[in-house]
Amino acid sequence: MEILKHTLVARHMAPTGPDTLGCYPFYNKDPFIIKECPAVYFAGNQPTYDSQLLDGSDGQSSSLLVLVPDFCRARQSVLVNLRTLDCRLLSFGTDLSGGNAVEPMDKS
């Protein structure tokens, strides 16, 4: 979360690119510079879920920082309400204990 916060405060999504990241070097314009403060700033494939509201400075609006977990490993996703910036973790799973995870529908 701290690294995500620092990249937003520094206003650059890839501060070490292209030196340590596989990206094309741009000479005239850097496409990774953040010009306006985003409402939602996220990073995917993270080991765990986390979210934090970062208050803007100098009259900027707040930004919701979200760490989205690696879906293949965690079976979790994140839902964000863009009006309220409410953030919720959504977990997917199965009941392998032999019981029904969902009640069967009545066939009558």
Contacts in CASP RR format, 6 or more apart in sequence:
PFRMAT RR
TARGET T0000
AUTHOR 0000-0000-0000
METHOD contacts of the structure
MODEL  1
MEILKHTLVARHMAPTGPDTLGCYPFYNKDPFIIKECPAVYFAGNQPTYD
SQLLDGSDGQSSSLLVLVPDFCRARQSVLVNLRTLDCRLLSFGTDLSGGN
AVEPMDKS
1 50 0 8 1.000
1 52 0 8 1.000
1 65 0 8 1.000
1 67 0 8 1.000
4 41 0 8 1.000
4 42 0 8 1.000
4 43 0 8 1.000
4 65 0 8 1.000
4 67 0 8 1.000
5 52 0 8 1.000
5 54 0 8 1.000
5 65 0 8 1.000
7 13 0 8 1.000
7 14 0 8 1.000
7 15 0 8 1.000
8 34 0 8 1.000
8 37 0 8 1.000
8 38 0 8 1.000
8 41 0 8 1.000
8 54 0 8 1.000
8 63 0 8 1.000
8 65 0 8 1.000
11 33 0 8 1.000
11 34 0 8 1.000
11 35 0 8 1.000
12 30 0 8 1.000
12 32 0 8 1.000
12 33 0 8 1.000
12 34 0 8 1.000
13 32 0 8 1.000
13 33 0 8 1.000
13 34 0 8 1.000
14 21 0 8 1.000
14 23 0 8 1.000
14 32 0 8 1.000
17 23 0 8 1.000
17 32 0 8 1.000
18 24 0 8 1.000
18 25 0 8 1.000
37 56 0 8 1.000
37 60 0 8 1.000
37 61 0 8 1.000
37 63 0 8 1.000
38 63 0 8 1.000
39 61 0 8 1.000
39 63 0 8 1.000
39 64 0 8 1.000
39 82 0 8 1.000
39 85 0 8 1.000
40 63 0 8 1.000
40 64 0 8 1.000
40 66 0 8 1.000
40 80 0 8 1.000
40 82 0 8 1.000
40 85 0 8 1.000
41 63 0 8 1.000
41 64 0 8 1.000
41 65 0 8 1.000
41 66 0 8 1.000
42 65 0 8 1.000
42 66 0 8 1.000
42 67 0 8 1.000
42 68 0 8 1.000
42 78 0 8 1.000
43 66 0 8 1.000
43 67 0 8 1.000
43 68 0 8 1.000
44 67 0 8 1.000
44 68 0 8 1.000
44 69 0 8 1.000
44 70 0 8 1.000
45 68 0 8 1.000
45 69 0 8 1.000
45 70 0 8 1.000
46 67 0 8 1.000
46 68 0 8 1.000
46 69 0 8 1.000
46 70 0 8 1.000
47 69 0 8 1.000
47 70 0 8 1.000
48 67 0 8 1.000
48 69 0 8 1.000
48 74 0 8 1.000
49 67 0 8 1.000
49 68 0 8 1.000
49 69 0 8 1.000
49 74 0 8 1.000
49 76 0 8 1.000
49 78 0 8 1.000
49 89 0 8 1.000
50 66 0 8 1.000
50 67 0 8 1.000
51 64 0 8 1.000
51 65 0 8 1.000
51 66 0 8 1.000
51 67 0 8 1.000
51 78 0 8 1.000
51 87 0 8 1.000
52 64 0 8 1.000
52 65 0 8 1.000
53 62 0 8 1.000
53 63 0 8 1.000
53 64 0 8 1.000
53 65 0 8 1.000
53 85 0 8 1.000
54 62 0 8 1.000
54 63 0 8 1.000
54 64 0 8 1.000
54 65 0 8 1.000
55 62 0 8 1.000
56 62 0 8 1.000
56 63 0 8 1.000
62 85 0 8 1.000
64 80 0 8 1.000
64 85 0 8 1.000
64 87 0 8 1.000
66 78 0 8 1.000
66 80 0 8 1.000
66 87 0 8 1.000
68 77 0 8 1.000
68 78 0 8 1.000
69 76 0 8 1.000
69 77 0 8 1.000
69 78 0 8 1.000
71 77 0 8 1.000
75 91 0 8 1.000
75 92 0 8 1.000
75 93 0 8 1.000
76 89 0 8 1.000
76 90 0 8 1.000
76 91 0 8 1.000
76 92 0 8 1.000
77 89 0 8 1.000
77 90 0 8 1.000
77 92 0 8 1.000
78 87 0 8 1.000
78 88 0 8 1.000
78 89 0 8 1.000
78 90 0 8 1.000
79 87 0 8 1.000
79 88 0 8 1.000
79 89 0 8 1.000
79 90 0 8 1.000
80 86 0 8 1.000
80 87 0 8 1.000
80 88 0 8 1.000
81 87 0 8 1.000
93 101 0 8 1.000
94 101 0 8 1.000
95 101 0 8 1.000
END
